[in-house]
């Protein structure tokens, strides 16, 4: 049974923890000398790039390191008790009951063959021995707590019948079923849209307060940590490098890695030409190749040989701040207020003529009502509805919206992987919308290329990097001989800033960011006029994101490419796009220059999207808008305006117009259009969603 007496010491105390994984070749130290504590009711954020050891710490707390992982030093205490001295039975009692964990991928935590209600009821029945009726009542209560509609229907559903956001809420409900003292969240919103992420984060904060639960929140998103946590611990290469309150670390950072992280994310004020992001030089060290002394030394602007690499650096206290510590021997000598060394400002390439014109494009799919066995009436999925826009030479047009809004369908039609149902796509005034890729000319295929979201899926694992780029050159008919193609391939590696020696490497020998560069080199192999970049940096760490976006911009300046940048990350969109197109359920609901779209008046959906973006800046104040409900199905869209089921402005429109008619396209200013019934008076009263407080 659970011990319900209140505990006033730290709920979790990790002291000098070291964890290694043992292979046949060697011991690989994943976490070294790591300490952090979580007080009752406190939320602590653990941030850092992939491979820094964040998840390993969480698995160490759960004692779930597999057969190769071992704790080699230090201790983990839960409510004052050393977990290393607990028996397997005691640990089993604590896990899931006192300590619960929410993983990144909700479907991995749910049993696909069991109804949701049964999965939720199991938790208190196993841990607390309560009866089925009481367990069901409690399951209903937590499903209401996580704000899911129609709880009875949800309890009777199978996991596959719920959306990703709903599945993640169920996993949170399951974790809360036994009212744990500690909740560990491992990147719980990475797979979700920003609006769903905002709602889930809001929910986690509220439930933390309601149940008094302490939280360890693992994330690489500094904005999310700012919005959810009280304290933060920054990790780099297996070690904690800075710890302190959110305010101390965000406003008075005292470690060069923390500073470098902030400089590589697009905060308000960054500009791709005037104030470009600064990528962290070099690469993350492999666990068995860490440098002497400070792990960050080889990539640090303030490195001093003979001092920073002399011996292991301990955590040092920062004077004047409560519990603020840094692992830097020079922290009190560095001028932290010094302005950022100006990165080379770039000349913006002049925007040229229209290259791509899309007129009233529609893409419908016909699916059988019973898709598994066929039969039944045909249903129509309206993926794209009367899209019209144009894109010019050297322009970056961002296409934003949640999953299911039709962004990727549009990309497939442009590429010729799908053909348009209606309307026209004109490439240099030549119609290509109804020409599938196998019937397009080599030149047309080379003209429109794509950079995909996941670099791992787009490279052939059994072919060297150089050979894959040369294969693309062959397909595009570039070069008269193998030698010419090889020379061009090496030039393309130079273009994406990869060493020429990488031509001989296999994809598995490359990091995620390096693989994405190979994908970009291949896309530009045929001198592409238009590159469709589908979430090209969402799978990459923030420091790598900065380098890859900078690279795309540089190539665009050189090659005068038109870039269609598909993303749901509005911070990056604001940083690098010239114009923005906002999509919802197949419709273009707003289109304008970046400046027009990011300042009022907004389409109500754009307003909600902007409010949902987590921004890692304590000076930013945001209007708080959480969208209720999920995106409707494209197979069964609502009547009238596609957004009316979730719109907070609907009551301002007279006479149920939103529910009856699809709004017309309205011009708010030159080049700025919205699809909305809202009266002009309401548009004129809209306030900015994002404000930056004066210094």
N, C-alpha and C positions, 0 to 999 in steps of 0.2 A: 504493500500500500504506500501511497505517496505521503511524504512528510510535509505537513501543511504549516508547520511553525515558521513564522517569518525569520528571514536570515539577514543580518545587517552588514556582514562583511562583503568582500567582492564575490559575486556569483561565480565568476570564472577568473582564475589567476594562472597565467602561463608564465613560467619563470625559466629563462635561459634554455629554452627548448631547442633540441637538435634532432632532426629526423633524417635518416639516410635510407636509400634504396640499394639493395645489394644485387649485383648482376654477377655472372660467372667471371667477368673481367675485373670488376672493381666495385668499390663502394662509391655511390654517388650521393654526396651530401645535398639534400634538397632544402633543408631549413637549418640555420645555425644561430645559436645564441639569441633566440627570439623570445621577447617578453611582451605581454600585454595583459591588462586586467579590465574586466567589465563589472561595473558596480550595479547594484539592484536598480532596475528601471532604466538603465542607461543603454544607449545605442552607440556601438563603436564601429566605425567604418575601417575596413582593411583594404587598402588600394595598392595597385601596382600593375605592371604589365604581365602578359601571359608568361608563365614559367618562372614567376618570382617566388612561388611557394605559398600563395594565399590559400588555395584549395587544400594543399597538403597540411597546413595548420588545422583547417576544419576537420579533415579526415583523421588527424592525430587526436583531436578532442573526442571524436566519435569512436576512436580506436578501430578504424576501418582502413588500415593501410595495406591490406592484402598480405600475401605471404612474403613478398620481397621487402616490404617497408618495415623499419624498426625505429623506435625512439631511442636515440643513442646518448641522450643527455638531457638534464633539466627535468622539470616537473609540470604537470597540469593538475591544478586543484579545482574541484567543483564544490562550492559552498564549504570551503575549508578542508575538504577531504582529498587526499592524493589519489587520483584515478589509477595511477600505476600500481597501487596496493589493493585495488578492488578485485574481487573474484569475478569470473565470467558471469555468474548469476547476478551479482550486484550491478555490473555494467549493463546487463540486459534490462534490468529494472529501470535504470536511469535513462537509457536511450529510448527516445520516442515518448517517454513519460515525463521526465524532468528536462531533458535536452532534446529538442526536435530540430530537424534540418530540412531546408527547402532547397531543392537542386535547380540547376539552370533549365533543364529540359523537363517540363511537367509530365509528359507522357511516359518518361522512364520511371516515374514514381507511382503510376497507376496501373492496376491490373486490367488489361483490355477486355477480359472475359467476365468481369464482375461488375454488377451495377454499383453506381457511386454510393448509394445509401449503405449498402453492405460493407463497402470498403471503409466508410467513415465509422460505422458502428463497431467494427472490429477493434478500433483503437481502445476505447474505454472498456470494452468487454474483456480484452486480453489484459490490459494494464491494471484495471481497477476492479475487475470481476463483477461488473454491474449487469443487470438483466437487459434483454433485447428491447423491451418497451422504453426503458429509461434511456438506453443508448440511442434509439431512434429519435426520441424527443430532443436529445442533445445534438444529434446530427442536424435536425431541422433548425435548431437555434444557431449553430455555427454557419450554416448555409445562408441564413438571413444576415448574420454578422458580416459575411464577406460580400454582402449586397448582390446576391444572385437572384434573378427574377424567378417566380414560380418554384419555390423550393421543393414542393412535392414532386413536380415533373423532373427536376434535376436529380433528386434522390433515385428516381426510377430509370434514369438514363444510363447508358454505357459511356465510357470516356470518349469514344470516337464521335459521339453525337454532340459534343461541346466544342466551342471555339478554343483557340490557344489561351486566350485571356481567361475564359471560364475554367479551363483545366487548371491553370495556375492558381486561380482562386480556390479551387477544390483542394489542391495540394496544401495551400495555406490553411484552409479549414481543417484538414486532416492533422496538420502540425499543431493546431491550436486545440484539438479535441480534448487533450488531457491537461490543458492549461499549463504548459511547460514554464520553468523558470528561465530557461535560456533558449532562444531561437537563433539558429545559424542559417543565414540566407546566402547561398552561393550563386551570385550573378542571377537573381531570380527573375529579372525582367529582360535579359538580353534578347530573347527570342520574340519579344512582344513589340507591338507598335507603340509610338510615343504616347498616344492618348490613353491606350490601355495601361501602359507603364505608369503614367501619371496617376491613374485610378488605383492601380495595385499598390503603389508607393504610399499614397494617401491612406489606403486601407491598412497597410502594415503599421503606419504611424499610429492611427486611431486604435487599432487592436492592441498595440504595444501598451498604450496608455490604459485601455480598458482592463487588460489582464495583468498589468504591471510587469510584463515580460521584458527581460533584458535581451539585447540583440547584438549579434556579431554579423555585420553586413559586409559581405565580400563583393567588391565591384571594381571595374577599371574606369567607371564613369564618375569623375570628380563632382559633377553637377548633382548627380543622384545622392552622393554621400553628403554633400552640403545640405540637401533638402531633408535627409532622413536621420542624420546622426548628430550626436553631441560631441563625440571625440573622433579622432582619426589616427590611424597608424599607416605610414607609407612604407611599403616593402620594395626592396631591390635585390635581386639575385640571392634570395634565401634569407636576407637579414632585414630587420626593421631599421630604417634609416632616419625616420623622424616620427615623433609621437607628440600629441598635444590636443588641445581643444580645437574645434573647427575654426574658431576665430583666430587663434594663435597661428595655426599652420597655414591657413589661407591668406591671412593678412601680414603675418610676420614670419614667413618660412625661413628656416635656418639650415636647409640642406640643399646643395646644388642640384640633386636629382629632382627634388620637389619643385624647385624653381624651373628646371628644364621641362618638367611635365606641363606646368602651367603655360610655358611659352610655346608649347607645341599644340595647344588646343585653341580653336577659333572663338575667343571671347568677344563680346561686343567691342567694336573699335578696331579689330584686326581687318586688314584690307589686303587682298592678294597682290595689289600693285604697290601701294604706299607703305603698308605695314605687314609684310608677309610673315607667316608663322616661321618659327625656328625649329627645325628638326634636330633631335639629339644625334650627334655624330656617332659613327661606329655602330657596333652591334652588341647585344646582350651577351655576356660571357656564358659559355656552357658550364654546367655545374662542376665538371672535373678540370676545367681550365680557368678557374677564377684567378685574378691577379693577386700579387702580394699586397698586403695592407688593405686599403680601401677598395672595395669591389667596383665602385663607380669611377675610380681614378682614371682609367684610360679614356673615358668619355667626358671628363670634367673640365670646364673652362678654368678652374682655379687650381688644378693639379700642381703639386710641387714635389719634384723627385727628391728622394732621400728623406722626405718627411711623411708624405701621404702614403708611401709604399714601404715604410720602414717596419711597421708592425701592425697587428690587428687593431682596428679602431674600436674603442668601447663606446657605449651610449653616454653622452655628456649632457648635463643639465643646462638649459638656457636660463640665465638669471632673469628674475623679474616676472617670470610666467609660471603658473601653477602646472606642474607635471608636464612641462614641455621639454623634450629631449631630442638631441640630434647625434648622428654618428659621423661627425665631421670635425677634424682637428683644427680647422681654420675658421670655424663658423663665426668667431668674434672678431676676425680680421677682415672679413669680406664686406664690401659696401653693398648691402642688400637693397638699398634705395637707388643705386646707380641705374640710369636709364638703360634699357636694353640696347646692346650694340646694334646699330642699324644694320639690318640685313640689306642686301643690295636691293634697292627699289627698282621695280621693273616698269618699263614703258608699256602701256596698254596698247595692244595691237588694234588698229582702227577696224571697226566692224564693217564688213563688206556687203556684197549683194546677197539677196535671198538665194539660199542653196536648196532648201527643202521647204515645200509648201504642202500643207495638209488641209483638205477641204471636206467638211462634213463626213469625216471618216466614221464608219460604224463597223464593229466586229461582233457578230452574234455567234454563239455556239448552239447547236441543237443537241440535246441529250435526251435519252430515253428516261421516262419517269422512274423506271426500275433499271438503273444503269448496270446492276450486277448481272441480271438475267435477261435483259432486253424486255421488249413488250411494254404495254402501257402507252399512254399518249406521250407525244414528244413535248419536252419543255425547252424553252429558249433561255439561254444565259446571255444577258446583254452586257458584254464585257466593256465595250467602248460605245458611247452614244454621241453622235454628231460632234466629233472633235475637229476644231479648226485652229490652226496656228501656223506660223512660219519661223524658220530659223536661218540665221545669216552666217556668212563666213566669219571665222574668228570669234563667234559668240558662244557663250555658255548659257544654255537654257536648262534650268533645273525643273524636273517634274517630280512633284511631291504629293504624298497622300498615304493613307494607311493600306495595309495588305488588302487585296481584293478590290482596289479602286480602279484597276485596269492599266497600271503603269507598265507592267511587264508584258501584257498582251499587246500594248502599243509597240513596245520594243520588238516583239516577235513579228508583227506585221511589217514594221520598217525593214527588218532584216530579210523578210521573205520566207520566214519559217512558218508563217500563217498568211493567208490572203484576206484582204478586206472584204466585208460583206457589201459595203456600199461606200460611196465617196471616193476621193482621189488622193494619191500621194504623188507629188511631183518632185523629182530630183532633177535639178537644172531643166525644169519645164518638160521633163519626160515622165510619163505616167508609169509608176512601178507597183501601185497598190495591189493589182490583181495578178502580178507575176510572181509565182513561187520561186524560191531560191535556185532550184535546179534549172529553171528556164531563164534566169537572169544572165546578162553578159558578164564575163570575167571582170570587166571594168566596173560594172554596177556592184558586184559582190565586193570588190576591193574598196569601192567608194564608201560603203556603209559597213563599218565593223563594230564589234561589241567587246567590251571588257566586262567580265562577269563578276558576280558578288563573291563567289568562293573560288580563290585561285587553285585550291587543291583539286577541284573536280574538272578543271579545264585543260590540264596538262596530261600527256600520255606518260604514265609512270615508267614505261620501259624504253623511252627514247630520250637521248641527251637533249639538253636545252638548245644547243646550237642546231641540232638536226630538226627540232620542232619548228624553229624560226625559218630554217631553209626550206622546210616542207611548205610553209605558208608562201614563201617567195616563189616556189615552183608553181603552186596553185594559181598565183596571181600573174604568172608568166613574166616574172622579173629576172633579168640576168640571162645571158646566152650560154653560160657554162657553169659548172659546179664552182669553179674558182671565183667567178663574179658574184655568185650567190653567197659564197662564204665571206667574201669581202663585205658585202652589203649586210650580212648577218652580224659581223663584228661591229659595223657602224651602228646598227640598231642597238646592240648591247651598250655601246658608248652613249647612245641617245637616252637610254633608261638608266644610265649611271651604274651599270653592273660591270665588274672586271671582265676582260675578254676571256680569262681562264675559265669563267663559268660556262663557256660554250661546251666544255667536255663534261660538265656535271649532270647528274641525274636529278629529276625534280625532288626526290626524297632528301637530297643533300642541301636543299634551300629552305630558308625560313619563309613564313607566310608573306612577308613584305617583298622578299626577293622573287617569290613565285608570281606575285601580282605584277611585278615589273616585267617578267617574261611575257605574261599575258598582254601587257601594254605594248611591248616590242612587237609581238605577233600581230596585234591589231593595226599597228602602224606600218607593217611590212609592205603593204601595197600602196602606201601613200594615201591612207584613208582621208576622204573629205569630211565625213561625218562619223564620229565615234559615239556610240550609245554606251554609256558607262552605267551599268545596273548595280547600284549599291557597291561601288568598287572598293570602298575602304571600310565597310561596316564590320568585316571579319578581322580587321587589323587593329593592333594596339595604337594608342593615341600618338606616340612619337613616330611610329611608322606611317600612320595616316598623314601626318604633316608632310613627310618626305614624299609620299605617293601623290598627294594632291598638288604639291609644288611641282613635281615632275610633270603631271598632266598639264598644268598651266604653262610650264616652260615649253613643252612640245607644241602646245596649241599656238604659242607666240611664234615659234619657228615655222610650223607647217601650215598656219592659218586654218586650223581644223575647226569645224563646228562641233561643239561638245553638247550632247544631250545627257544631262547628269541626273539619273534617277536616284532619289534618296528619300528617307524619312527623317534624316538628321538635319534639322533646320539651321543649326549652328554652322555646319559646313556649307550648306546651301547659301546662307547669307554671306559667307566669306568668299565664295568663288563664283557665284552666278551673276550674269548680267540681267537676265530676266527669269521670272519664276512662273510656273504653271501649276496650279493646285487642282488635283483631281479628287472626285468623290463619287464612288459607285458608277464609274464609266463616263461621268460628265466633267468638263472643265468648269470649275466653279469660280475660279479667279485666275487672271493672267495679267501680268504687268512687269515693270522693271522691279528689281530687287527692292529698291527704295520705296516704290509704291506699295508693294505687297507687304513689306515689313512695317509700314506705318499706317495709321487709320486714315480713311475708313477701310475696314476689312470685310470680306465675306464672313458670315458667322462661323463657318468651319475653319477658315484660316485663323481667326481669332482664337479658337479652341486649340488648334495645333500649336500656335505660338506660346500659348499659356502652358502647354504640356512639356515644352522643351526644358530639361534641366540645365541651368547655366552655372558654371563653377566660379561665381564671382559674388562676394558678400555684399557688394555695392548695388547689385541688381535687385530691383523690387518688381515682382510680377503680379499681374492681376490673376486671381485664382479661378479657373474655369475647369470643372471636371465634366467630361461628356458622359451622359448617362447612356446605358444600353450599348449594344454591339452594332456593328455595321450590318444593315439588312443584306439579305442574299441577293446577288445579281440575277438569280433565277426568279425571285419574287420581290422585285423592288416596290417600295411604297408608292401610292399614287401621288401625283403632283410633284413637288420639289423633292429630290432624292434625300435631302438632309433634314426634312421636316420632322422626322421621328426623334431627332436628338437636338433640335435647335432651341436655344434659350431665348431667341428673339421672336419666335413664331407668334406670340400673343400680340406683338406690335403691328402685325399685318391684319388689316380688316377683312372680315367676311370669309374665313376659311380658305382663302386663296391658295395658301401654301399646300393644302391637302388636295386641291382640285387641279391646279395647273402647273406644268413645268415652267419655271421662271424664264423670261426672255433674257438675252444677253444685253446688259446695260453698260454703257461707256461712262465711267466715273471721271476720267481725265484722259488726255491723249495717251493712247497705248495701254490704258488700264481698264479692264473689263471685269464685271462680275455677273453671275447668274443668280439673281436674288430678287424677291418681291418686296423687300424692306423699303419703306418710303424714304425719300431723300432726307427728310428731317432727322430720321433715326441715324442714317449713315453719317450725317454731319455732326452728331453728338457723340460718336464713338471716341473712346479714349485709348491711348496707347496701352498695349498689354505689358510691354517691357519698358521699365524706366530705370535710368541709372542715377542713383542718389549722388548729390553734389559732394565733393570731397570735404 
